[in-house]
Amino acid sequence: MDGLQQDIITDVDSDQIDPQVYDLYDQYCHSDMDRREFLKRAAALTVVGAVSGLAMAQALLPRYAEAQTVSFTDKRIKAKYVTYDSPGGNSGKMRGYLVHPAGAGPFPAVLVVHENRGLNPHIEDVARRAALDGFIALAPDALYPLGGYPGNDDDGKVMQKKLNRSKISVDMLNGAKWLKGHSLFNGKLAATGFCFGGGVINYLAVKMGADLQAGAPYYGKVAKSADVPKIKAAMQVHFAENDKRINKGRAGYAAALKDNKVTHEIHTYPGTRHGFHNNSTKRYNEEQAKIAWGRTMAWFKKHTS
């Protein structure tokens, strides 16, 4: 076993990670770079401090088991996998993780859309968190047409790139439509998503109009200004402070939402990077993630009650 594959024992804190390694990790997450190449490039970096670039890089890799906040066996919720028809999508069929409170309902609903690597354990955990706050939550898996999330993010992102991106959006739209037909649904729908999923939420807000009551995209591709007049949902948009790629669209989106009198809030979280809500990696900012999620749940309750 070579050095790039060995586990690094050093417990690396997030503030010990060099900005170069954070930037490289962002590139790794959003490109064709595989894990081995990511670790190789990190190991070659000249970094500040006693911790090596390789150790920093390995510390950034997700640890899903450690990150779970709500057990899948929690008695306060009921969870199962469901399949639904998805005409116009990548295969005509979709699968998702459905979670709702253990009570009799009815409940408002929230669609939870994953990042660019399929329905991983972190997003399932986010769906369970929403259920604990009183929502029916559906987290679709865009990778279902290819067999579903493969159990690791490296293969997941490669698989997602093979799918037609526009048809993925249709698959998510069909998930929202399926959710609206659930027997426990109270008639009010919200949607949240992260990175790729954040862009999907902006797409859904444009596409669904008054059929979507609230949206909360996290550091996702913004809607085109010309499409913003179609948005009828109350939008709460979340940005990381240090996220140049996504933040290029922030000012224009904020202006378009204001000009078109869309009910909205724009939040940028100090000291954060892209992915700060994901508690499975060292990009996680616990303080700001809790503030953001608390705002999201309060926003959804306000607009779906």
C-alpha positions as CSV (number, residue, x, y, z in Angstrom):
1,M,0.0,0.0,0.0
2,D,1.5,3.3,-1.0
3,G,1.7,6.5,1.1
4,L,-1.3,8.2,-0.7
5,Q,-3.6,5.4,0.4
6,Q,-2.5,5.1,4.0
7,D,-4.7,6.7,6.7
8,I,-3.2,9.8,8.3
9,I,-3.5,9.5,12.0
10,T,-3.0,13.2,12.8
11,D,-6.3,14.8,13.8
12,V,-6.3,17.9,11.7
13,D,-8.5,20.9,12.7
14,S,-10.2,22.9,10.0
15,D,-8.2,26.0,10.9
16,Q,-5.0,24.0,10.3
17,I,-5.9,23.4,6.6
18,D,-4.1,25.6,4.2
19,P,-6.3,27.6,1.8
20,Q,-4.6,26.0,-1.1
21,V,-5.8,22.6,0.0
22,Y,-9.4,23.9,0.5
23,D,-9.2,25.3,-3.1
24,L,-7.9,22.0,-4.4
25,Y,-10.7,20.1,-2.6
26,D,-13.3,22.4,-4.2
27,Q,-11.7,21.6,-7.6
28,Y,-11.7,17.9,-6.8
29,C,-15.4,18.0,-5.9
30,H,-16.4,19.8,-9.1
31,S,-14.2,18.3,-11.8
32,D,-13.1,15.0,-13.2
33,M,-10.2,14.8,-10.7
34,D,-10.2,11.5,-8.8
35,R,-9.3,11.0,-5.2
36,R,-5.8,9.7,-5.9
37,E,-5.0,12.7,-8.0
38,F,-6.4,15.0,-5.4
39,L,-4.2,13.5,-2.7
40,K,-1.2,13.5,-5.0
41,R,-1.5,17.2,-5.8
42,A,-2.1,18.0,-2.1
43,A,1.0,16.1,-1.1
44,A,3.0,18.2,-3.5
45,L,1.9,21.5,-2.2
46,T,4.1,23.7,0.0
47,V,1.9,24.5,3.0
48,V,2.2,26.5,6.1
49,G,2.4,24.7,9.5
50,A,3.5,21.4,10.8
51,V,0.7,19.4,9.1
52,S,1.4,18.0,5.6
53,G,-0.7,18.8,2.6
54,L,-1.6,15.1,2.3
55,A,-2.8,15.0,5.9
56,M,-4.9,18.2,5.3
57,A,-6.4,16.6,2.1
58,Q,-7.3,13.4,3.9
59,A,-8.9,15.3,6.7
60,L,-11.2,17.0,4.2
61,L,-12.6,13.7,2.8
62,P,-16.2,12.9,4.1
63,R,-16.8,10.8,7.1
64,Y,-20.5,10.0,6.9
65,A,-20.8,7.6,9.8
66,E,-19.4,10.1,12.2
67,A,-21.5,12.9,10.8
68,Q,-24.9,11.3,11.3
69,T,-27.1,13.5,13.6
70,V,-30.4,11.6,13.4
71,S,-30.5,7.9,13.5
72,F,-32.4,6.1,10.7
73,T,-34.1,4.1,13.5
74,D,-35.3,7.2,15.4
75,K,-38.8,6.5,16.8
76,R,-39.9,10.1,16.1
77,I,-39.8,9.5,12.4
78,K,-40.8,7.0,9.7
79,A,-38.4,6.4,6.8
80,K,-38.4,4.3,3.6
81,Y,-37.3,4.3,0.0
82,V,-39.9,5.0,-2.6
83,T,-40.0,4.8,-6.4
84,Y,-42.1,7.1,-8.6
85,D,-42.7,7.7,-12.3
86,S,-40.5,10.4,-13.9
87,P,-41.7,11.1,-17.5
88,G,-39.1,13.1,-19.4
89,G,-36.3,12.2,-17.0
90,N,-33.2,10.1,-17.4
91,S,-35.0,6.8,-17.3
92,G,-38.7,7.4,-16.7
93,K,-38.4,6.1,-13.1
94,M,-36.9,7.5,-9.9
95,R,-36.2,6.5,-6.4
96,G,-36.0,8.6,-3.3
97,Y,-35.6,8.5,0.5
98,L,-38.9,9.5,2.1
99,V,-39.1,10.5,5.8
100,H,-42.0,12.0,7.8
101,P,-42.9,12.5,11.4
102,A,-44.4,9.6,13.2
103,G,-47.7,11.4,13.8
104,A,-50.9,11.3,11.8
105,G,-50.4,14.5,9.9
106,P,-51.1,16.3,7.6
107,F,-47.7,17.9,7.2
108,P,-46.0,20.4,5.0
109,A,-43.5,18.9,2.6
110,V,-39.9,19.6,1.7
111,L,-37.9,18.3,-1.3
112,V,-34.2,17.8,-0.3
113,V,-31.8,17.8,-3.3
114,H,-28.3,16.4,-3.1
115,E,-24.9,17.7,-4.4
116,N,-23.3,16.5,-7.6
117,R,-22.6,12.9,-6.4
118,G,-26.0,11.3,-5.7
119,L,-28.0,10.6,-2.6
120,N,-25.2,10.0,0.0
121,P,-25.7,9.4,3.7
122,H,-25.3,13.1,4.6
123,I,-28.3,14.1,2.5
124,E,-30.4,11.3,3.9
125,D,-29.5,12.7,7.4
126,V,-30.6,16.2,6.3
127,A,-34.0,14.7,5.2
128,R,-34.4,13.1,8.7
129,R,-33.6,16.5,10.3
130,A,-36.4,18.1,8.2
131,A,-38.8,15.3,9.4
132,L,-37.9,16.0,13.0
133,D,-39.0,19.6,12.3
134,G,-42.4,18.5,11.2
135,F,-42.0,18.0,7.4
136,I,-42.5,15.2,5.0
137,A,-39.1,15.1,3.3
138,L,-38.2,13.4,0.0
139,A,-34.6,13.2,-1.0
140,P,-34.5,11.9,-4.6
141,D,-31.4,10.1,-6.0
142,A,-30.5,11.4,-9.4
143,L,-28.3,8.3,-9.9
144,Y,-31.2,5.9,-9.7
145,P,-31.3,5.5,-13.5
146,L,-27.7,4.2,-13.3
147,G,-28.3,1.9,-10.2
148,G,-28.3,4.5,-7.5
149,Y,-25.7,6.1,-5.2
150,P,-22.7,3.7,-5.4
151,G,-21.6,4.0,-1.8
152,N,-18.8,6.5,-2.4
153,D,-18.6,10.1,-3.8
154,D,-15.8,9.5,-6.3
155,D,-17.9,7.0,-8.3
156,G,-21.0,9.0,-7.6
157,K,-19.8,12.2,-9.2
158,V,-18.5,10.3,-12.3
159,M,-22.0,8.7,-12.6
160,Q,-23.8,11.9,-12.3
161,K,-21.7,13.5,-15.1
162,K,-22.9,10.7,-17.4
163,L,-26.5,11.7,-16.9
164,N,-28.3,14.4,-18.9
165,R,-28.3,17.4,-16.5
166,S,-31.5,18.9,-17.8
167,K,-33.2,15.5,-17.4
168,I,-31.9,15.4,-13.8
169,S,-33.8,18.6,-13.2
170,V,-36.9,17.0,-14.6
171,D,-36.4,14.0,-12.3
172,M,-36.3,16.4,-9.3
173,L,-39.4,18.3,-10.6
174,N,-41.2,15.0,-10.8
175,G,-40.1,14.2,-7.2
176,A,-41.7,17.5,-6.1
177,K,-44.9,16.6,-8.0
178,W,-45.0,13.1,-6.4
179,L,-44.5,14.6,-3.0
180,K,-47.4,17.0,-3.5
181,G,-49.6,13.9,-4.0
182,H,-48.7,12.2,-0.7
183,S,-51.6,11.3,1.5
184,L,-50.1,13.1,4.5
185,F,-49.4,16.3,2.5
186,N,-51.0,19.5,3.8
187,G,-50.9,21.4,0.4
188,K,-47.7,23.4,1.1
189,L,-44.4,22.6,-0.4
190,A,-40.8,23.8,0.2
191,A,-37.5,22.8,-1.3
192,T,-33.8,23.0,-0.3
193,G,-30.6,21.8,-1.9
194,F,-26.9,22.1,-1.7
195,C,-24.3,23.0,-4.4
196,F,-25.7,21.3,-7.5
197,G,-28.9,20.9,-5.5
198,G,-29.0,24.6,-4.7
199,G,-29.1,25.3,-8.5
200,V,-31.9,22.8,-8.8
201,I,-33.9,24.7,-6.2
202,N,-33.6,27.9,-8.2
203,Y,-34.7,25.9,-11.3
204,L,-37.7,24.6,-9.4
205,A,-38.7,28.0,-8.2
206,V,-38.8,29.3,-11.8
207,K,-40.4,26.2,-13.2
208,M,-43.1,25.6,-10.5
209,G,-44.2,29.2,-9.9
210,A,-47.0,29.3,-7.4
211,D,-46.9,25.5,-6.9
212,L,-43.8,26.0,-4.7
213,Q,-44.3,28.0,-1.5
214,A,-40.7,28.4,-0.3
215,G,-37.1,27.7,-1.4
216,A,-33.8,27.6,0.3
217,P,-30.9,27.1,-2.1
218,Y,-27.4,26.7,-0.5
219,Y,-24.5,28.0,-2.6
220,G,-26.0,26.9,-5.9
221,K,-26.2,28.3,-9.4
222,V,-28.6,31.2,-9.4
223,A,-31.6,31.6,-11.7
224,K,-31.2,33.8,-14.8
225,S,-32.4,37.3,-14.2
226,A,-34.9,37.0,-17.1
227,D,-36.5,34.0,-15.3
228,V,-36.9,35.6,-11.9
229,P,-40.3,37.1,-12.6
230,K,-41.6,33.5,-12.8
231,I,-40.6,32.9,-9.2
232,K,-43.6,33.0,-6.8
233,A,-42.0,31.1,-3.9
234,A,-40.6,32.9,-0.9
235,M,-36.8,32.5,-1.4
236,Q,-34.1,32.3,1.3
237,V,-30.8,32.1,-0.4
238,H,-27.6,31.0,1.4
239,F,-24.1,31.9,0.3
240,A,-20.6,31.1,1.8
241,E,-18.4,34.1,2.2
242,N,-15.4,32.5,0.5
243,D,-16.9,31.0,-2.6
244,K,-15.8,32.9,-5.7
245,R,-17.2,30.5,-8.3
246,I,-20.8,30.7,-6.9
247,N,-20.7,34.3,-5.6
248,K,-20.3,35.8,-9.0
249,G,-24.0,35.5,-9.4
250,R,-25.0,36.7,-6.0
251,A,-25.4,40.5,-6.6
252,G,-27.3,40.0,-9.8
253,Y,-29.7,37.5,-8.3
254,A,-30.3,39.7,-5.2
255,A,-31.1,42.6,-7.5
256,A,-33.4,40.6,-9.7
257,L,-35.4,39.2,-6.7
258,K,-35.8,42.7,-5.3
259,D,-36.7,44.3,-8.6
260,N,-39.4,41.7,-9.2
261,K,-40.7,42.0,-5.7
262,V,-40.1,38.3,-4.8
263,T,-40.3,37.7,-1.1
264,H,-36.7,36.8,-0.2
265,E,-33.8,36.9,2.1
266,I,-30.1,36.7,1.1
267,H,-27.6,35.5,3.7
268,T,-23.9,35.3,3.4
269,Y,-22.1,33.5,6.2
270,P,-18.9,34.9,7.6
271,G,-15.8,32.8,7.7
272,T,-17.4,30.0,5.6
273,R,-16.5,28.2,2.4
274,H,-18.5,26.3,-0.2
275,G,-20.0,23.3,1.4
276,F,-20.1,24.8,4.9
277,H,-23.4,23.1,5.8
278,N,-22.1,19.6,5.2
279,N,-20.9,18.3,8.5
280,S,-19.2,15.2,7.0
281,T,-16.1,17.2,6.0
282,K,-13.8,19.8,7.5
283,R,-15.4,22.6,5.4
284,Y,-18.2,22.4,7.9
285,N,-18.7,25.5,10.0
286,E,-20.8,24.4,12.9
287,E,-21.8,27.8,14.2
288,Q,-22.9,29.2,10.8
289,A,-24.4,25.9,9.6
290,K,-26.7,25.8,12.6
291,I,-27.7,29.4,12.1
292,A,-28.4,28.7,8.4
293,W,-30.5,25.5,9.1
294,G,-32.4,27.2,11.9
295,R,-33.2,30.1,9.5
296,T,-34.3,27.6,6.8
297,M,-36.6,25.7,9.0
298,A,-38.2,28.9,10.4
299,W,-38.6,30.2,6.9
300,F,-40.3,27.0,5.7
301,K,-42.6,26.9,8.7
302,K,-43.6,30.5,8.1
303,H,-44.5,30.0,4.5
304,T,-46.0,26.5,4.7
305,S,-48.2,26.7,7.7
